[in-house]
Amino acid sequence: MNQLQQFLDEHQKLTRRFFVRLGVAGAAVAGLPLVGRAQAPRGQAPRPPELAKAIEALESFFTPPAKFRDVSRGKPLPHSLPDEKKREVGLSRETWKLEVISDPDKPAKLGRELKSADGTALDFDALLKLGEKHAVRFAKVMTCLNIGCPLGMGIWEGVPLREVFWLTRPREDVRRVFYYGYHNDDPKQLFRSSLPVGRVLEDPFDLPPVILCYKLNGQWLDSQRGGPVRVVVPEAYGFKSIKWLSHIVLTNLAHANDTYANGNNDVDSPLKSFAATLSFPAEIAAGQPIPVTGYAQVGISGLSKVQVWIAPEKAEWPADDKYFATAPWTDAEILGPPSAWGGELADDKIPEGTLGFDSTGQPQSWPMRLGKAHWAALLPGLPAGDYTLRCRTIDEKGIAQPLPRPFRKSGHAAIEAVSIKVKG
């Protein structure tokens, strides 16, 4: 038996005993009542203090609107414009207008168009009027296709795009919906995206609808988050959720026209599941248990497990196992719903009628697809040395990260590796 295999065998036995003793092995939590983050689920042994402390320090589940990461485009950034300029170009609720027109090159046959020139463009008050009957709200993590961490997690509220689509009285020859927002009246800065008309009109696999969004966490959508109105596509990466929406174009063209396609990106890729760390000790004494916390993005295929594995930094690994499928992974604990949601929700309550939550504001399933979940693990102490900690997800089909879609331009899913020094 070589040195690597001996370490793996010994580490696997030690880790399994340690997790069983803690009562957290395989603890993918579903259907739990709201509990404090540091409090162990009912029927489980109390968490060790070092792990409870790490869990207590976790970020809030929902992100305050002002704390979302910003990857906006534009020179200058549209949300940085003076208020007077914003009012002039329709980036205020009082002056916002939405045109919905037929593609002049590949026209869709419509009964009418909504245009500023003839005074029929949709304004903000008319959108809210539609919202009185049709508004929906749902939880979604907003993620950039090419960034390995979410930009923020929130409850997005607005009117299904299909309700505005029907205002044009479409007859035939509509195959895609193009849309874009304000980008400084500069054609070179135009950022646009598109969807097949079928996705706009019907919600597959129990997904929420594509919406014209005007609220985040119960607050008016501010300019930095894409307000007064943006598109939000529940299952998609952020480039599909265009900010500062100004135009929708209905077309008979069969293919996408997304700006993101120009960067060799997969413009039809839905959210993937992946795990990453939030806290871990960069240095720790030999023999001391190692508390680790993190988050998992819950992609279109769901989440059944988060797993962790620590190994000597210089340990060699077989070249034909680049995704570490044969490593001695150990189940971490997926934390249940929090006792406080955060995100500056009014009274810290889930808004009534939010999809995926019951009448008492508790999630109907956990972890929530298209959202995030926090996880925690307490690894057994190790001898002095330099180590690499890795984490991964297992989706609801039993497929381990980075599969089934390991390609970078289809969304981040690489297995994270962080260094931990154990000092003698």
C-alpha positions in Angstrom: 0.0 0.0 0.0 1.5 3.4 -1.0 1.7 6.4 1.3 -1.2 8.2 -0.3 -3.5 5.2 -0.1 -2.5 4.6 3.5 -3.3 8.2 4.4 -6.7 8.1 2.6 -7.7 4.9 4.3 -6.7 6.1 7.8 -8.3 9.6 7.2 -11.5 8.1 5.9 -11.9 5.9 9.0 -11.0 8.7 11.4 -13.3 11.2 9.7 -16.3 8.8 9.6 -15.9 8.0 13.3 -15.6 11.7 14.1 -18.7 12.7 12.1 -20.8 9.9 13.5 -19.8 10.9 17.0 -21.0 14.5 16.2 -24.2 13.2 14.8 -23.9 15.2 11.5 -22.9 12.6 9.0 -25.3 12.6 6.1 -27.4 15.3 7.7 -28.9 16.9 4.6 -31.7 18.7 6.4 -35.2 18.7 4.9 -38.5 19.9 6.4 -37.1 21.2 9.6 -38.8 24.0 11.6 -37.0 27.3 11.8 -34.1 27.0 14.3 -31.2 29.2 15.4 -28.1 28.6 13.2 -25.9 27.4 16.0 -28.6 25.2 17.5 -28.5 21.6 16.5 -31.6 20.1 14.9 -34.0 18.4 17.2 -32.8 14.9 18.2 -29.2 15.6 17.3 -26.4 16.0 19.8 -25.5 19.6 20.7 -22.9 21.0 18.3 -19.3 21.4 19.6 -18.7 25.1 20.7 -16.1 25.8 18.0 -18.6 24.7 15.3 -21.5 26.5 16.8 -19.4 29.7 16.9 -18.6 29.4 13.2 -22.2 28.8 12.3 -23.4 31.8 14.4 -21.0 34.1 12.4 -22.5 33.1 9.0 -23.9 35.7 6.6 -27.6 36.2 6.6 -29.7 34.0 4.3 -31.1 36.9 2.3 -28.7 39.7 1.2 -29.6 43.3 2.0 -30.2 45.1 -1.3 -27.2 47.5 -0.8 -24.8 44.5 -0.2 -25.4 42.7 -3.4 -22.1 42.5 -5.4 -22.3 44.7 -8.5 -21.0 43.7 -12.0 -22.9 46.3 -13.9 -21.7 47.4 -17.3 -21.6 50.9 -18.9 -19.4 53.9 -19.0 -20.6 55.7 -17.0 -22.5 53.0 -15.0 -26.2 53.9 -15.5 -26.9 53.7 -11.8 -24.2 56.3 -11.2 -25.9 59.0 -13.3 -27.2 62.1 -11.6 -30.9 62.0 -10.6 -31.8 64.6 -13.2 -30.3 62.5 -16.0 -32.0 59.4 -14.7 -35.3 61.1 -14.9 -34.5 62.4 -18.4 -33.7 58.9 -19.7 -36.4 57.0 -17.9 -34.4 55.6 -15.0 -36.9 56.8 -12.4 -40.3 55.3 -11.5 -41.9 58.6 -12.5 -40.4 58.6 -16.1 -39.9 54.9 -16.9 -41.4 53.7 -20.1 -41.3 50.3 -21.8 -41.7 49.8 -25.5 -42.9 46.4 -26.8 -42.5 46.2 -30.6 -42.2 43.8 -33.5 -38.7 43.1 -34.9 -38.4 45.1 -38.1 -36.1 42.6 -39.6 -38.0 39.4 -38.7 -41.4 40.8 -37.8 -43.9 39.1 -35.5 -47.5 39.7 -36.4 -49.0 41.8 -33.6 -52.3 43.4 -33.1 -50.6 46.5 -31.6 -47.2 47.8 -30.5 -46.5 49.7 -27.3 -44.5 52.7 -28.4 -43.4 56.0 -26.9 -44.0 57.9 -30.1 -47.8 57.3 -30.0 -48.1 57.4 -26.2 -48.9 53.7 -25.8 -45.6 52.6 -24.1 -46.1 51.0 -20.8 -45.4 53.2 -17.8 -44.7 52.3 -14.2 -48.2 53.0 -12.9 -49.6 50.7 -15.6 -47.1 48.0 -14.7 -48.2 48.3 -11.0 -51.8 48.1 -12.1 -51.0 44.7 -13.8 -49.3 43.8 -10.5 -52.5 44.2 -8.5 -53.8 41.1 -10.2 -50.7 39.2 -11.5 -47.7 40.1 -9.3 -45.6 37.2 -8.1 -42.6 37.0 -5.8 -39.9 34.3 -5.4 -36.6 33.6 -3.9 -33.6 33.4 -6.2 -29.8 33.6 -6.0 -28.4 36.1 -8.5 -25.2 34.7 -10.0 -22.9 35.8 -12.8 -22.0 33.0 -15.3 -18.3 33.7 -15.0 -17.9 34.5 -11.3 -17.4 31.7 -8.8 -19.7 33.2 -6.1 -23.3 34.5 -5.9 -23.9 38.2 -6.2 -26.7 38.0 -3.6 -29.8 36.1 -2.6 -33.2 37.9 -2.5 -36.9 37.8 -3.0 -37.7 39.3 -6.4 -41.2 40.7 -7.1 -42.8 41.7 -10.3 -45.3 41.0 -13.1 -44.9 38.0 -15.3 -43.5 39.1 -18.7 -46.2 37.1 -20.4 -48.8 39.6 -19.1 -47.1 42.4 -20.9 -46.6 40.2 -24.0 -50.4 39.6 -24.3 -51.0 43.4 -24.4 -49.6 43.4 -28.0 -52.4 41.0 -29.1 -49.9 38.7 -30.8 -51.2 36.6 -33.7 -48.4 34.5 -35.2 -44.7 34.4 -36.1 -43.4 34.9 -32.6 -40.5 32.6 -31.8 -38.3 34.6 -29.5 -38.4 37.5 -27.1 -35.5 40.0 -27.3 -35.0 42.6 -24.6 -32.5 45.2 -23.6 -32.1 48.1 -21.2 -30.7 51.6 -21.1 -26.9 51.9 -21.7 -26.1 55.5 -22.2 -27.7 55.9 -25.6 -24.6 54.3 -27.1 -25.1 51.4 -29.5 -21.7 50.0 -28.6 -22.7 49.7 -25.0 -26.0 48.0 -25.7 -26.5 44.8 -23.5 -29.3 42.5 -24.5 -30.6 39.1 -23.9 -33.4 36.8 -25.2 -35.7 33.9 -24.4 -37.7 31.5 -26.5 -41.3 32.6 -26.4 -42.3 29.2 -24.9 -40.4 30.0 -21.7 -42.1 33.4 -21.4 -45.6 31.9 -21.9 -45.2 28.7 -19.8 -43.3 27.8 -16.7 -41.7 24.3 -17.1 -40.8 22.0 -14.2 -42.7 24.2 -11.6 -40.4 27.1 -12.1 -41.6 30.6 -11.3 -42.4 32.8 -14.2 -40.0 35.2 -15.9 -40.9 38.6 -14.5 -40.6 42.4 -15.0 -39.2 43.0 -11.5 -39.7 46.2 -9.5 -39.1 45.1 -5.9 -36.3 43.3 -4.1 -36.9 42.0 -0.5 -40.1 44.0 -0.4 -38.3 47.3 -1.3 -38.5 49.3 -4.5 -35.7 48.1 -6.8 -33.1 50.7 -6.7 -31.0 51.9 -9.6 -27.9 49.9 -8.7 -29.9 46.7 -8.7 -31.4 47.5 -12.1 -34.4 49.7 -11.2 -36.9 51.0 -11.7 -37.6 47.7 -13.7 -35.4 44.8 -14.7 -36.0 41.3 -16.1 -35.5 38.4 -13.7 -35.3 34.9 -15.1 -35.5 32.4 -12.2 -33.4 29.5 -13.4 -30.8 31.6 -15.4 -27.6 33.4 -14.7 -27.5 37.1 -14.3 -26.9 38.1 -18.0 -30.5 36.9 -18.7 -31.9 39.3 -16.1 -31.3 42.5 -17.9 -31.1 45.7 -15.8 -32.7 49.1 -16.6 -35.2 47.5 -18.9 -36.5 49.8 -21.7 -37.3 47.7 -24.8 -38.9 44.3 -25.6 -38.7 43.1 -29.2 -40.9 40.2 -30.4 -39.3 38.4 -33.3 -39.7 35.6 -35.7 -36.0 34.9 -35.6 -35.2 31.4 -34.4 -32.0 32.0 -32.5 -30.7 34.0 -29.6 -29.1 37.5 -30.0 -27.6 37.7 -26.5 -24.7 40.0 -26.0 -23.1 37.3 -23.8 -22.8 35.0 -26.7 -20.0 37.3 -28.0 -17.8 36.1 -25.2 -18.0 32.4 -26.1 -20.6 31.9 -23.4 -23.3 29.2 -23.3 -26.4 31.5 -23.3 -28.8 28.7 -22.5 -27.1 27.3 -19.4 -29.3 27.2 -16.3 -27.9 27.5 -12.7 -25.5 24.8 -11.6 -25.1 23.4 -8.1 -21.8 24.0 -6.4 -20.2 24.5 -3.0 -17.7 26.9 -1.6 -16.3 27.8 1.8 -17.2 30.9 3.9 -15.0 30.3 6.9 -12.1 28.1 7.9 -8.9 28.5 10.0 -6.0 29.3 7.8 -3.8 28.1 10.6 -4.7 25.7 13.5 -2.8 23.7 16.2 -2.1 20.1 15.6 -4.9 17.8 16.9 -7.5 20.6 17.1 -10.8 20.0 15.4 -11.2 22.2 12.3 -14.5 24.1 12.0 -15.6 24.9 8.4 -18.6 26.6 7.0 -19.8 27.4 3.5 -22.6 27.8 1.1 -24.0 25.8 -1.7 -25.7 27.3 -4.8 -28.7 25.1 -5.4 -29.0 24.7 -9.2 -31.6 23.4 -11.5 -30.8 19.8 -10.5 -31.3 20.5 -6.8 -29.0 19.6 -3.8 -28.9 16.4 -1.8 -25.5 16.6 -0.1 -22.5 18.8 0.5 -19.3 16.9 1.0 -15.8 17.9 2.3 -12.4 16.3 2.0 -9.0 17.3 3.4 -5.7 15.9 2.2 -2.0 16.7 2.5 -1.2 19.6 0.1 1.6 17.7 -1.7 -0.3 14.4 -2.0 -0.3 13.1 -5.6 -3.5 12.2 -7.2 -4.2 9.9 -10.2 -4.3 11.8 -13.4 -7.4 9.9 -14.6 -9.5 11.1 -11.6 -9.4 14.9 -12.2 -12.7 15.4 -10.3 -11.6 13.4 -7.3 -14.4 10.9 -7.6 -12.5 8.3 -5.6 -11.5 10.6 -2.7 -12.8 9.8 0.8 -15.4 12.6 0.8 -17.5 13.0 4.0 -20.9 14.5 4.3 -21.2 17.9 5.8 -24.3 19.2 7.5 -26.7 21.2 5.3 -28.1 23.8 7.8 -31.9 24.1 8.0 -33.9 27.3 7.5 -32.7 30.1 9.7 -34.6 31.7 12.6 -33.9 35.1 11.1 -33.9 35.6 7.3 -32.1 38.9 7.0 -32.0 40.9 3.8 -33.8 43.8 5.5 -37.2 42.2 5.0 -40.0 44.0 6.8 -40.3 42.6 10.3 -37.9 39.8 9.1 -40.9 38.1 7.6 -41.3 36.4 4.2 -43.8 38.5 2.2 -47.2 36.8 2.0 -47.7 34.8 -1.2 -44.0 34.2 -1.9 -43.7 31.2 -4.1 -42.1 28.2 -2.3 -43.2 29.3 1.2 -46.4 28.3 3.1 -48.9 30.7 4.7 -46.7 30.9 7.9 -43.6 31.9 5.9 -41.8 28.6 6.2 -40.2 27.0 3.1 -42.2 24.2 1.5 -39.0 22.3 0.8 -35.4 22.6 1.8 -32.8 23.3 0.4 -34.7 25.6 -2.0 -33.9 25.1 -5.6 -32.4 28.2 -7.4 -31.4 29.5 -4.0 -28.5 28.9 -1.6 -28.0 26.8 1.5 -25.4 27.1 4.2 -23.4 24.1 5.4 -21.0 23.3 8.2 -18.5 20.6 9.2 -16.1 20.0 12.0 -13.1 18.0 10.8 -11.0 15.9 13.1 -7.6 17.3 14.2 -4.6 16.5 12.1 -0.8 16.2 12.5 1.3 19.2 11.7 1.6 19.9 8.0 0.1 21.8 5.0 -3.3 20.5 3.8 -5.8 21.3 1.1 -9.5 21.3 1.9 -12.1 20.7 -0.9 -15.8 20.8 -0.9 -18.4 19.7 -3.5 -22.2 19.2 -4.0 -24.2 16.1 -4.9 -27.3 17.0 -6.8 -30.7 15.4 -6.4 -29.8 13.0 -9.2 -26.8 11.8 -7.3 -24.3 13.6 -9.7 -21.2 15.1 -8.1 -19.9 18.6 -8.8 -18.5 19.6 -11.3 -20.6 17.2 -13.4 -22.9 17.0 -15.2 -21.7 20.3 -16.9 -18.1 20.9 -16.0 -17.5 23.4 -18.8 -16.5 26.9 -17.6 -18.5 28.9 -20.1 -21.7 27.1 -19.0 -21.3 28.5 -15.5 -18.9 28.0 -12.6 -18.8 24.6 -11.0 -15.1 24.0 -10.3 -14.2 22.2 -7.1 -12.9 24.8 -4.7 -9.5 24.1 -2.9 -8.3 26.1 0.1 -5.1 25.8 2.1 -5.0 25.0 5.8 -1.7 25.0 7.8 -1.7 22.7 10.9 1.1 23.8 13.2 2.9 21.5 15.6 
